[in-house]
Amino acid sequence: MTQHLADALPTTTGTLPGWWRDAVIYQVYPRSFADSNGDGMGDLEGIRSRLPYLKDLGVDAVWLSPFYASPQADAGYDVADYRAIDPMFGTLHDADAVIREAHELGLRIIVDLVPNHCSDQHEWFKQALREGPGTPLRERFHFRPGQGENGELPPNDWESIFGGPAWTRVADGEWYLHLFAPEQPDFNWEHPAVQDEFRSVLRFWLDLGVDGFRIDVAHGLVKAPGLPDLGRDEQLKLLGNQVLPFFDQDGVHEIYRSWRKVLDEYAGDRIGVAEAWTPSADRTALYLRPDELHQAFNFHYLTTGWDAPALRATIDESLDSMRTVGAPTTWVLSNHDVVRHRTRFGSLDRARAAALLMLALPGSAYVYQGEELGLPEVTELPDDVRQDPSFFKENGQDGLRDGCRVPLPWSGDQAPYGFGTGGSWLPQPAEWAGLSVEAQTGDPASTLELYRSALRVRRAHPQLGAGDAVEWLPAPEGVLAFRRGDFVCTANTTGEPVRLPAPGTVLLTSGELAEPDVLPADTTVWWQG
């Protein structure tokens, strides 16, 4: 087996083996990160050219959203070929260059894997359509006859995440299941060929040197036997907090046990990260038992508001649940699917304070590209530039995912702000000139320098990411205070200053601290206790 630089990177941080236990992982959305060829679309060469920026920022690993061959019906989450690079992003050689240069800089690379569904242009699905009902290729998907006198009704009442029925009828009268867009048919994971194919895909990318996989819709692969009706309307409102026949079925765990065996075949601590929306943190923990995956996104934390009691409850629940399976807790504030947290929380002050709070917690933290610049959600995109498939469903979501995917501002005072030389696939606001990497670099009051400082302090104080618990300290209403060894974090989630005795020497603060015993509104402070 080919040895890669990944094998030689350190595998131990904190007190337990595994670089991923306290890693800060930066999400790159390839089409919006950096454009190397002036076509207005980010690409792999653009990512490679900006790796030194990520090294300087202080992150440990980079997660790349999909760059596979795809018709782009859902921004690359509709994969036509899992072993090929879409020409809009580059070539397999470019992907190899990104991985190798990242390793030379001491950065890990995690790639997105999309196993719940593929593109309707995937060769398997195209052949299944050609072969017709009852043929072997159709068994690799969920083809069913319809209901009604002439099969004119969908096989069950499931709704697509993007709105409308989760079923589409083909010319021969059968229907196929797609929990997302019609261009994204769901695989049938009960079929051995599907299982074999994805183990092969894992090995393909592991052989190329990737350090792990972020598993899209990790909770969706297995459906309840018989595909029973849900029996409810407005199913989109149930996502994430209800037991559903198409999500979080117990059968998914056998799949991830088989994947863990593949990951463990490779040196260098290769990992699996579950995107698993579950009804509770305890259900999420099941994906992280010692023989399954390594991490799962903490959506319960992401969806918690800027409120001290709610945050404390979520932190405790998260830590308690992960502790039972020996897995690290992860923390995340934004990603490519949700409104940026600066906008969700209502101000930049709160976003900065939330970042310091997150980075002080034990476990691994995820940073979405642009949050280190304090970027807000872009809420006024013209309809004619929208690309989110949910935007085009009249009974679907709001299509706001485009607003968090606007390309990054790197430099200059006019769009595309150094993103590339040929514009950007989504328009950037004029006010982003002051939020570019160039504009913020060297400004001690900037959000970029706050993140750089926080990651330096975190690296210098290993206890910040290590461990699985916090010691809560007495604090006024609306304030969170906890100790980690000789480190103390205090966060004021209220809109008013709060008097609180200084627990030590200030290490870092998200806002101006005029008096050491007065914690300003919407401010987090790190202390050496």
HUQUIPE-V348634 format. One record per residue. N is the residue number from 1. RES is the residue in one letter. PSI is psi in whole degrees, 0 to 359 (999 if undefined). Layout:
N/RES/PSI ; N/RES/PSI
This chain:
1/M/135 ; 2/T/134 ; 3/Q/142 ; 4/H/163 ; 5/L/334 ; 6/A/326 ; 7/D/334 ; 8/A/351 ; 9/L/153 ; 10/P/142 ; 11/T/6 ; 12/T/128 ; 13/T/155 ; 14/G/220 ; 15/T/348 ; 16/L/150 ; 17/P/151 ; 18/G/107 ; 19/W/333 ; 20/W/349 ; 21/R/328 ; 22/D/21 ; 23/A/148 ; 24/V/118 ; 25/I/128 ; 26/Y/124 ; 27/Q/123 ; 28/V/126 ; 29/Y/99 ; 30/P/319 ; 31/R/348 ; 32/S/12 ; 33/F/301 ; 34/A/136 ; 35/D/119 ; 36/S/341 ; 37/N/9 ; 38/G/19 ; 39/D/5 ; 40/G/1 ; 41/M/130 ; 42/G/158 ; 43/D/176 ; 44/L/321 ; 45/E/324 ; 46/G/317 ; 47/I/313 ; 48/R/318 ; 49/S/338 ; 50/R/5 ; 51/L/322 ; 52/P/328 ; 53/Y/318 ; 54/L/323 ; 55/K/315 ; 56/D/326 ; 57/L/323 ; 58/G/15 ; 59/V/165 ; 60/D/332 ; 61/A/161 ; 62/V/127 ; 63/W/124 ; 64/L/121 ; 65/S/168 ; 66/P/139 ; 67/F/14 ; 68/Y/163 ; 69/A/127 ; 70/S/145 ; 71/P/353 ; 72/Q/35 ; 73/A/333 ; 74/D/55 ; 75/A/40 ; 76/G/353 ; 77/Y/10 ; 78/D/94 ; 79/V/128 ; 80/A/331 ; 81/D/114 ; 82/Y/353 ; 83/R/11 ; 84/A/153 ; 85/I/136 ; 86/D/135 ; 87/P/333 ; 88/M/337 ; 89/F/340 ; 90/G/220 ; 91/T/172 ; 92/L/327 ; 93/H/320 ; 94/D/320 ; 95/A/317 ; 96/D/320 ; 97/A/320 ; 98/V/313 ; 99/I/313 ; 100/R/318 ; 101/E/324 ; 102/A/316 ; 103/H/323 ; 104/E/331 ; 105/L/358 ; 106/G/17 ; 107/L/142 ; 108/R/158 ; 109/I/124 ; 110/I/132 ; 111/V/152 ; 112/D/139 ; 113/L/136 ; 114/V/86 ; 115/P/348 ; 116/N/326 ; 117/H/166 ; 118/C/192 ; 119/S/153 ; 120/D/356 ; 121/Q/4 ; 122/H/141 ; 123/E/323 ; 124/W/314 ; 125/F/320 ; 126/K/320 ; 127/Q/323 ; 128/A/320 ; 129/L/319 ; 130/R/322 ; 131/E/329 ; 132/G/178 ; 133/P/144 ; 134/G/5 ; 135/T/159 ; 136/P/321 ; 137/L/331 ; 138/R/336 ; 139/E/346 ; 140/R/355 ; 141/F/185 ; 142/H/81 ; 143/F/136 ; 144/R/152 ; 145/P/153 ; 146/G/172 ; 147/Q/173 ; 148/G/171 ; 149/E/323 ; 150/N/25 ; 151/G/24 ; 152/E/354 ; 153/L/149 ; 154/P/155 ; 155/P/330 ; 156/N/187 ; 157/D/15 ; 158/W/143 ; 159/E/148 ; 160/S/147 ; 161/I/333 ; 162/F/7 ; 163/G/151 ; 164/G/179 ; 165/P/149 ; 166/A/18 ; 167/W/143 ; 168/T/136 ; 169/R/139 ; 170/V/175 ; 171/A/329 ; 172/D/3 ; 173/G/341 ; 174/E/162 ; 175/W/149 ; 176/Y/150 ; 177/L/136 ; 178/H/106 ; 179/L/345 ; 180/F/228 ; 181/A/156 ; 182/P/335 ; 183/E/6 ; 184/Q/74 ; 185/P/137 ; 186/D/139 ; 187/F/153 ; 188/N/102 ; 189/W/0 ; 190/E/348 ; 191/H/127 ; 192/P/326 ; 193/A/325 ; 194/V/315 ; 195/Q/316 ; 196/D/319 ; 197/E/316 ; 198/F/330 ; 199/R/324 ; 200/S/319 ; 201/V/318 ; 202/L/311 ; 203/R/325 ; 204/F/311 ; 205/W/328 ; 206/L/321 ; 207/D/330 ; 208/L/346 ; 209/G/6 ; 210/V/153 ; 211/D/356 ; 212/G/182 ; 213/F/134 ; 214/R/122 ; 215/I/109 ; 216/D/137 ; 217/V/47 ; 218/A/339 ; 219/H/359 ; 220/G/357 ; 221/L/321 ; 222/V/133 ; 223/K/153 ; 224/A/142 ; 225/P/134 ; 226/G/357 ; 227/L/62 ; 228/P/152 ; 229/D/146 ; 230/L/326 ; 231/G/21 ; 232/R/153 ; 233/D/172 ; 234/E/52 ; 235/Q/334 ; 236/L/330 ; 237/K/348 ; 238/L/349 ; 239/L/136 ; 240/G/344 ; 241/N/13 ; 242/Q/155 ; 243/V/123 ; 244/L/146 ; 245/P/352 ; 246/F/2 ; 247/F/147 ; 248/D/41 ; 249/Q/146 ; 250/D/336 ; 251/G/342 ; 252/V/335 ; 253/H/329 ; 254/E/325 ; 255/I/313 ; 256/Y/336 ; 257/R/322 ; 258/S/325 ; 259/W/322 ; 260/R/323 ; 261/K/321 ; 262/V/313 ; 263/L/321 ; 264/D/348 ; 265/E/341 ; 266/Y/140 ; 267/A/162 ; 268/G/16 ; 269/D/62 ; 270/R/142 ; 271/I/161 ; 272/G/133 ; 273/V/121 ; 274/A/127 ; 275/E/93 ; 276/A/107 ; 277/W/114 ; 278/T/164 ; 279/P/340 ; 280/S/162 ; 281/A/327 ; 282/D/321 ; 283/R/322 ; 284/T/321 ; 285/A/334 ; 286/L/334 ; 287/Y/349 ; 288/L/20 ; 289/R/158 ; 290/P/336 ; 291/D/15 ; 292/E/230 ; 293/L/175 ; 294/H/324 ; 295/Q/160 ; 296/A/144 ; 297/F/137 ; 298/N/80 ; 299/F/337 ; 300/H/324 ; 301/Y/317 ; 302/L/323 ; 303/T/5 ; 304/T/134 ; 305/G/179 ; 306/W/77 ; 307/D/122 ; 308/A/309 ; 309/P/319 ; 310/A/319 ; 311/L/317 ; 312/R/317 ; 313/A/317 ; 314/T/319 ; 315/I/312 ; 316/D/315 ; 317/E/318 ; 318/S/311 ; 319/L/317 ; 320/D/318 ; 321/S/317 ; 322/M/329 ; 323/R/327 ; 324/T/337 ; 325/V/5 ; 326/G/22 ; 327/A/151 ; 328/P/149 ; 329/T/145 ; 330/T/156 ; 331/W/136 ; 332/V/142 ; 333/L/330 ; 334/S/158 ; 335/N/189 ; 336/H/358 ; 337/D/356 ; 338/V/160 ; 339/V/134 ; 340/R/144 ; 341/H/338 ; 342/R/318 ; 343/T/319 ; 344/R/318 ; 345/F/344 ; 346/G/355 ; 347/S/159 ; 348/L/323 ; 349/D/315 ; 350/R/321 ; 351/A/318 ; 352/R/317 ; 353/A/319 ; 354/A/324 ; 355/A/314 ; 356/L/323 ; 357/L/312 ; 358/M/316 ; 359/L/352 ; 360/A/352 ; 361/L/151 ; 362/P/136 ; 363/G/205 ; 364/S/142 ; 365/A/144 ; 366/Y/133 ; 367/V/125 ; 368/Y/135 ; 369/Q/131 ; 370/G/340 ; 371/E/332 ; 372/E/347 ; 373/L/357 ; 374/G/30 ; 375/L/137 ; 376/P/167 ; 377/E/140 ; 378/V/109 ; 379/T/358 ; 380/E/47 ; 381/L/137 ; 382/P/146 ; 383/D/327 ; 384/D/354 ; 385/V/353 ; 386/R/143 ; 387/Q/349 ; 388/D/121 ; 389/P/333 ; 390/S/337 ; 391/F/332 ; 392/F/4 ; 393/K/116 ; 394/E/334 ; 395/N/21 ; 396/G/210 ; 397/Q/186 ; 398/D/353 ; 399/G/19 ; 400/L/358 ; 401/R/334 ; 402/D/328 ; 403/G/337 ; 404/C/2 ; 405/R/8 ; 406/V/134 ; 407/P/149 ; 408/L/148 ; 409/P/123 ; 410/W/317 ; 411/S/167 ; 412/G/172 ; 413/D/9 ; 414/Q/147 ; 415/A/143 ; 416/P/23 ; 417/Y/46 ; 418/G/2 ; 419/F/323 ; 420/G/189 ; 421/T/358 ; 422/G/38 ; 423/G/196 ; 424/S/147 ; 425/W/337 ; 426/L/138 ; 427/P/141 ; 428/Q/140 ; 429/P/152 ; 430/A/325 ; 431/E/353 ; 432/W/349 ; 433/A/322 ; 434/G/356 ; 435/L/6 ; 436/S/163 ; 437/V/316 ; 438/E/316 ; 439/A/328 ; 440/Q/337 ; 441/T/128 ; 442/G/351 ; 443/D/109 ; 444/P/342 ; 445/A/357 ; 446/S/158 ; 447/T/324 ; 448/L/314 ; 449/E/332 ; 450/L/313 ; 451/Y/316 ; 452/R/317 ; 453/S/317 ; 454/A/319 ; 455/L/328 ; 456/R/315 ; 457/V/318 ; 458/R/319 ; 459/R/326 ; 460/A/344 ; 461/H/83 ; 462/P/337 ; 463/Q/344 ; 464/L/317 ; 465/G/339 ; 466/A/168 ; 467/G/181 ; 468/D/23 ; 469/A/159 ; 470/V/152 ; 471/E/107 ; 472/W/139 ; 473/L/154 ; 474/P/139 ; 475/A/154 ; 476/P/164 ; 477/E/134 ; 478/G/2 ; 479/V/137 ; 480/L/134 ; 481/A/127 ; 482/F/157 ; 483/R/143 ; 484/R/91 ; 485/G/237 ; 486/D/14 ; 487/F/139 ; 488/V/138 ; 489/C/132 ; 490/T/133 ; 491/A/122 ; 492/N/110 ; 493/T/3 ; 494/T/169 ; 495/G/9 ; 496/E/151 ; 497/P/149 ; 498/V/132 ; 499/R/128 ; 500/L/124 ; 501/P/135 ; 502/A/124 ; 503/P/7 ; 504/G/209 ; 505/T/137 ; 506/V/128 ; 507/L/316 ; 508/L/146 ; 509/T/144 ; 510/S/344 ; 511/G/174 ; 512/E/132 ; 513/L/97 ; 514/A/323 ; 515/E/132 ; 516/P/337 ; 517/D/16 ; 518/V/117 ; 519/L/114 ; 520/P/164 ; 521/A/141 ; 522/D/52 ; 523/T/141 ; 524/T/138 ; 525/V/137 ; 526/W/135 ; 527/W/147 ; 528/Q/108 ; 529/G/999
